[in-house]
Amino acid sequence: MLPVTLVSGVDTTTRDGAATDLLLPGTVLVEYDVRGLAGGSVVRIARTTEGVIDREVIRMNHPCVSCAMRGTLVELLRSIAAVHRYDAAVVNVPAAGDPEALAEEIGRDAAGELQVSVVLAVVEAGSFVADATGEELVRDRGIPTAAEDNRALAEAIVHQVEYADAVLVDPSSAAAALAQALNPQARIVGRARELAGVQLHDRAAARARVEPGTISAPLREESGPVRTFLFSSDRPFHPERLYDALEDLVDRTARGKGTVWLATRPQARLGWDSFGTNISIGVLGRWLADLPADRWPEVSSSHRARSALEWHPEHGDRASYLSFTGLDLDIWELERRLNGCVLRADEEVRSLTDPFAPYLEGSTAA
């Protein structure tokens, strides 16, 4: 099978440099010129060390980077594999592209011909920490993307790092420490060429890292200004106090994730996703305690595993599990605020109002 390396990153210059560093004899580099995206066209170029071997203008009714790559990329990579002339392929994914979607498509549609060897996230050491903890949107950075792309820049770059098998960044920088905390399983490298010929990608493990509702736990003792705080509670959150505390809870964080039990929504297992100061809370499904055993496979394997270890005799798997990763986090204050948001034993649920209701309306735990 033809090994395929996917290179992602929001900084075009740094990402281009990394992709070119992987262009060795016998390798095909696939690149995309997305400057005409707004007009509905993207130019795809495939080249080797000897020159361009393929150039195609991809026209779209909808200006979307990922749409331009889906389907046509796998077809191109298959044709490269079929000639049995090349040893590897490298795909330079545009800044707004989604390496996860591409890796999943390759694994699903071309498993017998192509093999994703490495998903590499390229991080700009000088700006990564600020970008990962900020409020800027992808389109505010001038990155070509669809008009309706309302993602925060923090969401785009943190997702790239979380899904990646390796992160290219100065290993001695604060950016490297933050990237390692966001994805403890990733290999930190100082040069892309260190990954030439290496097989790192595990599709199931990568998917599990970005699965909604999961939490990130350090694999080793953390030191320095970057910290990850883990919180759990077997009592539900008071909706009004949690809502009022949201802004303070994500202060100085790059990533927050996990499962939320809200007192006013006992049937709904809620997921927490925060990227920088941008927070999303949505319905993941129902709790295991409310499902017949034959429907348990519908719930994520990570949640089932945790529930098996921590099943409560009264409320089953209902619980809140959250992780927050950031720079200079005040762990004690964060814990104090979260504990203060938990429903007290003397508080009655029926008397509570739910400020989350307008945002969760229409979402059901089916």
C-alpha positions in Angstrom: 0.0 0.0 0.0 1.1 3.6 -0.7 2.0 5.4 2.6 0.3 8.8 2.8 1.3 11.6 5.1 -1.2 14.4 5.8 0.3 17.7 6.8 -2.0 20.3 8.4 -1.5 23.7 10.0 -3.0 27.2 9.8 0.3 29.0 9.0 0.8 28.5 5.3 4.5 29.3 5.2 5.4 27.0 8.0 3.2 24.2 6.7 4.5 24.5 3.2 8.0 24.3 4.5 7.3 21.1 6.4 5.6 19.5 3.4 8.5 20.4 1.1 10.9 18.9 3.7 9.1 15.6 3.2 9.5 15.7 -0.6 12.2 13.1 -1.1 13.1 11.2 -4.3 10.3 8.7 -4.9 7.7 10.9 -3.1 4.7 12.7 -4.6 3.7 16.0 -3.0 0.0 17.0 -3.5 -0.7 20.7 -2.9 -3.7 23.0 -3.2 -3.8 26.6 -4.4 -6.9 27.9 -2.7 -6.6 31.6 -3.6 -9.6 31.2 -6.0 -11.8 29.5 -3.5 -14.3 32.4 -3.2 -14.8 32.2 -7.0 -15.5 28.4 -6.8 -12.2 27.0 -8.0 -9.2 25.3 -6.4 -6.0 24.2 -8.2 -4.5 20.9 -7.2 -0.9 20.2 -8.1 1.0 17.0 -7.7 4.8 17.1 -8.1 7.9 15.1 -7.4 11.5 16.2 -7.0 11.7 16.2 -10.8 8.7 18.4 -11.5 4.9 18.6 -11.8 3.2 15.3 -12.8 -0.4 16.4 -12.5 -2.4 19.7 -12.4 -6.1 20.0 -12.2 -8.6 22.9 -11.6 -11.4 21.7 -9.3 -14.6 23.7 -9.7 -17.3 23.7 -7.1 -20.8 25.1 -6.7 -20.0 25.6 -3.0 -16.6 27.2 -2.0 -15.5 24.7 0.6 -11.9 23.5 1.0 -12.8 20.1 2.4 -15.4 19.7 -0.4 -12.7 20.3 -3.0 -10.5 17.6 -1.5 -13.1 14.9 -0.7 -13.4 12.2 -3.4 -10.9 13.7 -5.9 -7.9 13.3 -3.5 -8.5 9.6 -3.0 -8.9 9.1 -6.8 -5.6 10.9 -7.4 -3.8 8.9 -4.7 -5.1 5.7 -6.1 -3.8 6.6 -9.5 -0.3 7.3 -8.0 -0.3 4.0 -6.2 -1.4 2.1 -9.3 1.7 3.0 -11.3 4.0 1.3 -8.7 6.6 4.0 -9.3 6.4 6.0 -6.1 7.3 5.1 -2.5 5.1 7.6 -0.6 2.7 10.5 -1.0 2.5 13.7 1.1 -0.7 15.8 1.1 -0.3 19.5 2.1 -3.8 20.2 3.6 -4.9 23.8 3.2 -5.3 25.8 6.5 -9.1 25.4 6.6 -9.1 21.7 5.6 -9.8 18.9 8.0 -7.2 16.2 8.1 -9.5 13.9 10.2 -12.1 13.8 7.3 -9.4 13.0 4.8 -7.8 10.2 6.9 -11.3 8.7 7.5 -12.0 8.8 3.8 -8.8 7.1 2.9 -9.3 4.4 5.5 -12.9 3.9 4.4 -12.6 4.0 0.6 -9.1 2.9 -0.2 -7.9 0.7 2.6 -6.4 -1.9 0.2 -4.4 0.6 -1.8 -3.5 3.5 0.5 -2.4 3.7 4.2 -2.2 6.9 6.2 1.2 6.7 7.8 1.4 10.0 9.7 -1.0 12.9 10.4 1.3 15.8 11.1 0.2 19.1 12.7 2.5 22.0 12.0 2.5 24.6 14.8 4.0 28.1 14.6 5.8 28.4 18.0 5.5 32.2 18.2 1.7 32.4 17.8 0.3 29.0 18.8 -0.3 29.8 22.5 -2.1 33.1 21.7 -4.1 31.5 18.9 -5.2 28.5 21.0 -6.4 30.6 23.9 -8.0 33.5 21.9 -11.3 34.6 20.4 -10.3 35.2 16.7 -12.2 33.4 14.0 -10.7 31.4 11.1 -11.9 33.9 8.6 -10.5 36.8 10.6 -7.0 35.5 9.9 -7.6 35.8 6.2 -7.6 32.1 5.7 -9.6 31.1 2.5 -12.7 29.2 3.7 -16.4 28.9 3.2 -18.4 32.1 4.0 -20.4 30.2 6.6 -17.3 28.9 8.4 -17.8 30.3 11.9 -15.1 28.2 13.6 -12.8 29.9 16.1 -9.2 29.8 15.1 -8.5 28.0 18.4 -10.9 25.2 17.4 -9.2 24.7 14.0 -5.7 24.5 15.4 -6.5 22.6 18.6 -8.4 20.0 16.6 -5.5 19.6 14.2 -3.1 19.0 17.2 -5.5 16.6 19.0 -6.0 14.4 15.9 -2.4 14.4 14.9 0.1 11.6 15.4 3.0 14.1 15.5 3.4 17.8 16.0 6.1 19.8 14.3 7.2 22.6 16.6 10.4 23.8 18.4 10.6 21.2 21.2 11.9 23.7 23.7 9.0 26.2 23.3 5.9 26.9 25.3 4.0 25.9 22.2 5.5 22.4 22.3 4.5 22.0 26.0 0.9 23.1 25.2 0.7 20.8 22.2 1.9 17.9 24.2 -0.6 18.6 27.0 -3.4 18.8 24.4 -2.3 15.5 22.8 -0.2 13.5 25.2 0.1 10.7 22.6 1.6 12.9 19.9 5.3 12.7 19.0 6.9 16.2 19.1 9.5 16.7 16.3 11.7 19.6 15.4 11.9 18.7 11.7 9.3 17.0 9.4 11.9 14.8 7.8 12.2 12.9 11.0 8.9 11.3 10.1 9.9 10.1 6.6 9.2 6.4 6.3 7.7 6.2 9.8 4.3 4.6 10.5 2.5 6.2 13.4 -1.2 6.6 12.5 -3.7 4.4 14.3 -7.1 5.3 13.0 -9.1 4.0 16.0 -6.7 5.8 18.5 -6.9 9.1 16.6 -10.7 8.9 16.4 -10.9 8.2 20.2 -8.7 11.3 20.9 -11.3 13.6 19.4 -14.4 11.8 20.3 -17.0 14.2 21.9 -17.4 13.7 25.6 -14.0 12.2 26.2 -11.5 13.9 28.5 -7.7 14.4 28.2 -5.5 13.1 31.0 -1.8 13.6 31.1 0.3 10.5 30.5 3.1 11.8 32.6 3.8 14.4 35.3 3.3 17.9 34.0 5.8 20.7 34.8 6.0 24.3 33.9 3.2 26.8 33.1 1.1 24.4 31.0 -1.3 22.3 33.2 -4.3 20.0 32.7 -6.9 20.0 35.4 -9.3 17.0 35.8 -12.7 17.4 37.5 -15.3 14.9 38.4 -18.6 15.0 40.3 -21.3 12.4 41.0 -23.8 15.2 41.6 -25.4 17.3 38.8 -24.6 20.9 38.0 -26.9 23.7 39.1 -27.7 25.2 35.6 -27.8 28.9 36.6 -24.5 28.8 38.6 -22.8 26.9 35.8 -24.1 29.3 33.2 -22.9 32.3 35.2 -19.4 30.8 35.7 -18.7 29.8 32.0 -16.6 32.8 31.2 -14.4 32.4 34.3 -14.1 28.6 33.7 -12.4 29.0 30.3 -10.2 31.9 31.3 -6.6 31.1 30.2 -7.6 27.7 28.8 -6.8 26.3 25.4 -9.1 23.3 25.6 -11.9 22.0 27.8 -13.8 18.8 27.1 -15.9 16.2 28.8 -19.4 15.1 29.9 -21.8 17.2 31.8 -24.8 16.2 34.0 -27.2 19.1 34.3 -29.8 18.9 37.1 -32.6 20.2 34.8 -31.9 17.7 32.1 -31.5 14.3 33.8 -32.1 12.3 30.6 -29.5 14.0 28.5 -25.8 13.2 28.6 -24.3 16.6 27.6 -20.9 17.2 26.0 -18.6 20.1 26.8 -16.3 21.4 24.1 -14.4 24.7 24.6 -11.6 26.0 22.4 -10.0 29.1 23.9 -12.9 31.2 25.1 -15.4 29.6 22.7 -17.8 27.1 24.5 -20.2 24.6 23.1 -22.5 22.4 25.2 -24.7 19.9 23.4 -26.5 16.7 23.7 -24.4 13.5 23.2 -27.3 11.1 23.8 -28.8 9.3 26.8 -27.2 7.9 29.8 -26.5 4.2 29.9 -28.8 4.0 33.0 -31.7 5.0 30.8 -31.0 2.6 27.9 -31.7 -1.1 27.5 -28.6 -3.2 27.4 -28.9 -3.9 23.7 -28.5 -0.2 23.0 -25.4 0.3 25.0 -23.1 -0.1 21.9 -24.6 3.2 20.7 -22.6 5.0 23.5 -18.9 5.6 23.1 -16.6 2.8 24.3 -14.7 5.3 26.5 -17.8 6.2 28.3 -18.9 2.6 28.8 -15.4 1.7 30.1 -15.5 4.6 32.7 -19.1 3.7 33.7 -18.1 0.1 34.3 -15.5 1.3 36.8 -17.5 4.1 38.5 -21.2 3.0 38.3 -23.2 4.6 41.1 -25.8 2.4 42.8 -28.4 5.2 42.7 -27.9 7.1 39.5 -25.7 4.8 37.4 -23.4 6.5 35.0 -24.7 10.0 35.5 -21.7 12.1 36.4 -19.7 15.1 35.2 -16.1 14.5 33.9 -14.2 17.5 32.6 -10.6 18.3 31.7 -9.2 21.8 31.2 -5.8 22.5 29.6 -4.1 25.9 29.5 -1.3 28.2 30.4 -0.8 29.4 34.0 -4.2 27.9 35.1 -5.2 28.6 38.7 -6.1 25.0 39.5 -7.4 25.7 43.0 -9.7 28.5 41.8 -10.9 26.4 38.9 -11.8 23.6 41.3 -13.5 26.0 43.7 -15.6 27.5 40.9 -16.7 24.1 39.6 -17.5 22.7 43.0 -19.6 25.8 43.6 -21.6 25.1 40.5 -22.6 21.6 41.7 -26.2 21.2 43.0 -26.3 21.1 46.8 -28.2 18.4 48.6 -30.8 20.9 50.0 -31.6 22.4 46.6 -34.8 21.2 44.7 -34.5 20.6 41.0 -38.2 21.6 40.3 -37.5 25.2 41.5 -34.6 25.8 39.0 -34.7 27.7 35.8 -32.5 26.5 32.9 -30.6 29.3 31.0 -29.2 26.6 28.7 -32.6 25.8 27.3 -32.6 28.2 24.4 -29.3 26.7 23.2 -30.3 23.1 23.6 -33.9 23.4 22.3 -34.5 20.9 19.6 -31.7 18.6 20.8 -32.9 15.3 22.1 -31.4 12.4 23.9 -33.1 9.8 21.8 
